Amino acid sequence: MREIRVARAIILGEDKRILLGKRAEGIGAGLMELPGGKVDPGEKPRAAVVREVKEELEITFEPIDLFRKYKDRGADGTVFENYIFWGPANGTPRPNPKEVSSADHFSREALETLLFAFNHGDHIRDFYDWYEGETGIILPRKPSGDQR
């Protein structure tokens, strides 16, 4: 069974808008996604998400914390271990056309009009619920450790 680790970023901009990119190619091309990508062998997920955001959008992501860690399975049986970090970024996004065809910040209300790759829309909605306190559930802070 093949396993792939993936790190993604929920990048908060002005007015709690989240930066999303449109996939340029591959599975889900043309759909919106959270910036990020594969974690290289020996690399920590936190370092990977910073690197991937820089490669895709030429901005510096500053992860505050790990929002979610979960596993899911692809259609071919591949197991994906996913890490989603959240925080701000510095710089003006300049999409790498090989990976991202466009990028922009979107409000929570705009999410309903977008089509997402994978299950990214669900994670963004969950993040907004947590961040805005609508669920009444306070997620525990993750201690520094191997998932960083």
C-alpha positions in Angstrom: 0.0 0.0 0.0 1.4 3.4 -1.1 1.3 6.3 1.4 1.8 9.9 0.5 2.0 12.8 3.0 0.5 16.1 1.9 0.6 19.5 3.6 -1.9 22.3 2.8 -2.3 25.9 3.9 -5.4 27.9 5.0 -4.0 31.3 4.4 -6.0 34.1 6.0 -6.1 37.5 4.3 -8.0 40.6 5.0 -11.5 40.3 6.4 -11.0 36.6 7.1 -10.8 35.8 3.3 -8.9 32.6 2.4 -6.4 32.4 -0.4 -7.2 29.7 -2.9 -5.6 28.6 -6.1 -7.0 27.0 -9.2 -5.3 23.8 -10.2 -3.4 24.2 -13.4 -3.1 20.5 -14.4 -3.6 16.9 -13.2 -6.5 15.5 -11.2 -8.9 18.3 -10.5 -7.4 20.7 -13.0 -9.5 23.9 -13.1 -10.9 23.3 -9.6 -10.1 25.4 -6.5 -7.7 24.1 -3.9 -5.8 25.0 -0.8 -2.2 25.8 -1.6 0.3 23.1 -0.7 1.5 19.7 -1.8 3.6 16.6 -1.1 5.9 16.4 1.9 9.4 15.3 0.7 11.1 12.3 2.4 12.7 13.4 5.7 10.8 16.8 5.5 8.5 18.0 8.3 4.9 18.8 7.2 5.3 22.4 8.5 8.4 23.0 6.4 6.8 21.4 3.4 3.7 23.7 3.4 6.0 26.7 3.7 8.1 25.5 0.7 5.1 24.5 -1.4 3.3 27.8 -0.9 6.5 29.6 -1.9 6.8 27.4 -5.0 3.2 27.8 -6.1 2.5 31.4 -5.2 5.8 33.1 -4.4 4.6 34.3 -1.0 5.9 33.4 2.5 3.3 31.4 4.5 3.6 31.8 8.3 1.8 28.8 9.9 0.3 29.6 13.3 -0.9 26.1 14.1 -1.9 22.7 12.7 -5.7 22.9 12.1 -6.3 19.3 11.1 -4.5 16.0 10.5 -6.4 13.2 8.8 -6.0 10.2 6.4 -8.0 9.3 3.4 -7.7 6.9 0.5 -7.5 7.6 -3.2 -9.4 5.7 -5.8 -6.3 3.5 -6.5 -5.9 2.6 -2.8 -3.2 5.2 -2.1 -3.3 6.4 1.5 -2.9 10.2 1.9 -1.8 11.5 5.3 -3.0 15.2 5.2 -1.8 18.1 7.3 -3.7 21.4 7.1 -2.0 24.4 8.7 -3.4 27.9 9.1 -2.0 31.4 9.3 -1.2 34.6 7.3 1.3 35.0 4.5 3.5 37.9 3.3 3.7 39.0 -0.3 1.5 39.3 -3.3 0.5 36.0 -4.8 2.2 35.3 -8.2 0.9 31.9 -9.4 3.4 29.5 -10.9 1.5 28.6 -14.1 2.8 25.0 -14.0 0.9 24.4 -10.7 -1.7 27.2 -10.3 -3.5 29.0 -13.1 -4.8 31.7 -10.8 -5.2 32.6 -7.1 -7.4 34.9 -5.2 -8.9 35.5 -1.7 -12.5 34.4 -1.1 -15.0 35.1 1.6 -17.0 32.4 3.4 -20.0 33.4 1.4 -18.2 33.0 -1.9 -17.4 29.3 -1.1 -20.8 28.3 -2.2 -20.1 29.4 -5.7 -16.8 27.6 -6.1 -16.0 24.0 -7.2 -13.2 22.4 -5.2 -10.6 19.7 -5.9 -10.8 16.8 -3.5 -12.5 17.7 -0.2 -10.9 21.1 0.4 -14.3 23.0 0.5 -15.4 20.8 3.5 -12.2 21.6 5.4 -12.5 25.3 4.7 -16.1 25.4 6.0 -15.0 23.5 9.1 -12.1 25.9 9.6 -14.5 28.9 9.4 -16.9 27.3 11.9 -14.0 26.7 14.3 -12.3 30.1 13.7 -15.5 32.1 14.1 -16.7 30.0 17.0 -20.0 29.0 15.5 -19.7 25.4 16.6 -18.9 26.3 20.2 -16.1 23.7 20.0 -12.6 24.9 20.9 -10.0 22.7 19.3 -7.0 21.9 21.4 -3.7 23.5 20.5 -1.2 21.0 19.0 2.0 20.8 21.0 5.3 21.1 19.1 6.2 17.7 17.8 6.8 15.5 14.8 3.8 16.8 12.8 5.4 20.2 12.6 
